[in-house]
């Protein structure tokens, strides 16, 4: 028996990874050179979460899908022109910085506050989706912090599949080490799921879906709340591009601990 769900996807926008991203120091701290000029895309990790959420909502009549995204309004509008044609959702935009340097705590606080403003939100039907990692805010903890601020204790990270059961519980397939998966069963919503790549391909563009979405996206962007993410004591000494260096050596008899120790020592040379 299908169960109606309320699915919220937290998805940031990031500069197109095919572009050259050069870090620089700005008056407000570290940033990406010419960031506002670079073309933007929906974070690839979060995009997988959005497609999985849309598929789950379609299989459960009466379900509703929201996309909560933090970024400059101009960039959000640019990205939504493309994403809106793929799946149906209601946008909850937050007008703020796009770069990968803001602190995860302040980012999570802004996202949680926006989620709490969604009217008629039913926690007993709530599934919070997002990327397990991020091409921008790759701290790996932002989604978890959002869940904590919303008081959601059941959290799963590295999710590749979710199977909803007739009684409202669901089975989750999470990635673990060694190319294996861990199978867990959750009694039901609310829950947080940080998605890996999932199992779905990117949906085709549907102009009709796009036109329907844009009727609500444009008014939402005009009303987007502007925020400034606090650093909360976070300070960067310097930012720079990684050095391109290759040192190859074939070893057949080293243990994993010996290999790890040598890699750590090699990395430590740059910090001395």
C-alpha positions in Angstrom: 0.0 0.0 0.0 1.6 3.4 -1.1 2.3 5.9 1.6 2.3 9.7 0.9 5.6 11.3 1.8 7.0 14.8 2.2 10.5 14.7 0.8 12.9 17.7 1.2 16.1 17.7 -0.9 19.0 19.9 0.2 21.0 20.7 -2.9 23.6 23.4 -3.5 24.8 24.9 -6.7 28.4 24.7 -7.7 30.7 26.0 -10.5 30.7 23.7 -13.5 33.5 21.2 -12.6 34.7 21.3 -16.2 35.9 24.8 -15.6 39.3 25.7 -14.1 38.7 26.7 -10.5 41.3 28.9 -9.0 41.2 29.8 -5.3 41.8 33.4 -4.4 41.6 35.7 -1.3 38.7 38.2 -1.3 37.8 41.0 1.2 35.4 38.5 2.7 37.9 35.6 2.9 38.8 32.8 0.5 36.8 32.3 -2.6 37.0 31.2 -6.2 38.4 33.6 -8.9 35.7 35.0 -11.1 33.2 32.7 -9.4 30.1 34.7 -10.4 31.2 34.5 -14.1 31.6 30.7 -14.1 28.6 28.6 -15.3 26.9 26.8 -12.4 25.3 23.4 -12.1 23.4 21.6 -9.4 25.8 19.7 -7.1 26.2 16.3 -8.7 25.8 14.4 -5.4 22.6 16.3 -4.5 21.3 15.9 -8.1 21.3 12.1 -7.6 19.3 12.6 -4.4 16.8 14.8 -6.2 16.2 12.2 -9.0 15.8 9.4 -6.4 13.4 11.6 -4.4 11.3 12.4 -7.5 11.1 8.7 -8.4 10.0 7.8 -4.8 7.4 10.6 -4.8 6.0 9.4 -8.1 5.5 5.9 -6.8 3.6 7.1 -3.7 0.6 9.2 -4.7 0.0 12.3 -2.6 3.7 12.8 -1.9 5.3 16.2 -2.2 8.8 17.2 -3.1 10.7 20.4 -2.1 14.2 21.5 -3.2 16.0 23.7 -0.7 19.0 25.4 -2.3 21.4 28.1 -1.0 23.2 30.3 -3.6 23.1 33.7 -5.2 19.7 34.4 -6.7 21.1 35.0 -10.2 22.9 31.7 -10.2 19.9 29.8 -8.7 17.7 31.1 -11.5 20.3 30.0 -14.1 20.5 26.5 -12.8 16.7 26.1 -12.2 16.0 26.9 -15.9 17.6 23.5 -16.5 16.8 21.4 -13.5 13.1 22.5 -13.6 12.6 20.5 -16.8 13.7 17.2 -15.3 11.5 16.7 -12.2 8.5 18.4 -10.5 9.3 20.2 -7.2 8.7 23.3 -5.2 11.8 25.5 -4.7 12.8 27.0 -1.3 15.6 29.3 -2.2 18.1 31.0 0.1 20.1 34.0 -1.3 23.7 33.5 -0.1 27.3 32.7 -1.0 28.0 29.8 -3.4 31.6 29.0 -2.6 33.0 26.0 -0.9 34.6 27.9 2.0 31.7 28.7 4.3 31.6 26.8 7.6 29.3 23.7 7.6 27.7 24.7 10.8 26.5 28.1 9.5 25.4 26.5 6.2 23.4 23.8 8.1 21.8 26.5 10.3 20.5 28.4 7.3 19.2 25.3 5.6 17.4 24.1 8.8 15.8 27.5 9.3 14.5 27.5 5.7 13.1 24.0 6.1 11.3 25.0 9.3 9.4 27.8 7.4 7.8 25.3 5.0 4.1 25.4 5.8 2.1 22.3 6.8 5.3 20.1 7.1 4.4 16.8 8.7 7.4 15.2 10.5 5.7 11.8 10.4 6.0 11.8 6.6 9.3 13.7 6.3 12.4 12.3 4.5 15.3 14.6 4.3 17.5 13.9 1.2 20.9 15.3 0.1 24.3 14.5 -1.2 26.5 12.2 0.9 29.3 14.4 -0.2 29.5 17.7 -2.1 31.4 19.2 -5.0 31.4 22.5 -3.0 30.8 22.1 0.7 32.6 18.8 0.9 32.9 18.7 4.7 30.7 15.5 4.6 28.8 16.7 7.7 26.4 19.4 6.4 23.4 17.2 5.8 24.0 15.4 9.2 24.0 18.8 11.0 20.8 19.8 9.3 19.2 16.6 10.5 20.5 17.2 14.1 19.1 20.7 14.1 15.7 19.3 13.0 15.8 16.7 15.7 16.0 13.7 13.3 18.0 10.9 14.9 17.7 8.2 12.2 20.4 9.1 9.6 21.9 7.0 6.7 24.9 8.1 4.7 26.2 6.7 1.4 22.8 5.5 0.3 22.4 3.8 -3.0 18.8 2.5 -2.7 15.7 2.8 -0.5 12.8 0.4 -0.7 9.6 1.5 1.0 7.5 -1.2 2.7 3.7 -1.5 3.0 3.8 -0.7 6.8 5.7 2.6 6.2 9.1 1.2 7.2 11.8 1.1 4.6 15.0 -0.8 3.8 18.2 1.2 3.0 21.3 0.1 1.1 24.3 2.0 2.3 27.9 1.9 1.0 30.6 0.5 3.3 34.2 -0.3 2.8 35.4 -2.9 0.5 32.8 -2.3 -2.2 30.1 -3.8 -0.1 26.7 -2.5 1.1 25.1 -2.5 4.5 21.4 -3.3 4.6 19.4 -1.4 7.3 15.7 -1.2 8.1 14.2 2.0 9.5 10.8 1.9 11.2 9.6 5.0 9.2 9.9 8.7 8.9 11.4 11.1 9.8 14.8 10.1 8.5 17.9 11.7 6.9 19.4 10.0 3.8 22.7 11.2 2.3 22.8 9.8 -1.2 25.8 8.4 -3.1 25.1 7.9 -6.8 21.8 6.0 -6.5 20.6 3.8 -9.3 18.8 6.2 -11.6 20.0 8.0 -14.7 19.5 11.7 -15.2 15.9 12.3 -16.3 15.2 13.6 -19.8 14.1 17.2 -20.2 10.4 17.7 -20.2 9.3 21.3 -21.2 5.9 20.9 -19.8 7.3 20.0 -16.3 9.6 23.0 -16.7 6.8 25.4 -17.5 4.8 24.2 -14.5 7.8 24.5 -12.1 8.8 28.0 -13.3 5.4 29.3 -12.3 6.4 28.8 -8.7 10.2 29.1 -9.0 10.3 32.7 -10.2 8.0 34.1 -7.4 10.0 32.0 -4.8 13.3 33.5 -6.1 11.9 37.0 -5.8 11.0 36.3 -2.1 14.3 34.5 -1.3 15.7 35.5 2.1 19.2 37.0 1.9 21.7 35.7 4.4 25.4 36.0 5.3 27.1 32.9 6.5 29.1 33.4 9.6 32.6 32.0 9.8 32.1 30.9 13.4 35.8 31.2 14.2 36.9 29.4 11.0 40.0 30.9 9.5 42.0 29.9 6.4 45.7 30.7 6.5 46.0 30.3 2.7 44.3 28.7 -0.3 46.1 27.4 -3.5 45.7 25.0 -6.3 47.1 21.5 -5.6 50.6 20.8 -7.0 50.7 18.6 -10.1 53.2 15.9 -9.2 53.6 12.3 -10.0 55.9 9.8 -8.4 55.4 6.2 -9.4 57.0 3.2 -7.7 55.9 -0.5 -7.9 55.8 -2.3 -4.6 54.7 -5.9 -4.2 55.4 -6.7 -0.5 54.3 -3.7 1.5 51.5 -4.0 4.0 48.5 -1.5 3.9 49.8 0.1 7.1 53.2 0.7 5.6 51.7 2.1 2.4 49.4 4.4 4.4 52.4 5.6 6.6 54.5 6.4 3.5 51.6 8.4 1.9 51.1 10.4 5.1 54.8 11.2 5.2 54.8 12.2 1.6 51.8 14.5 2.1 53.5 16.0 5.2 56.4 17.3 3.2 54.3 20.1 1.7 53.2 21.3 5.2 56.6 21.6 6.6 
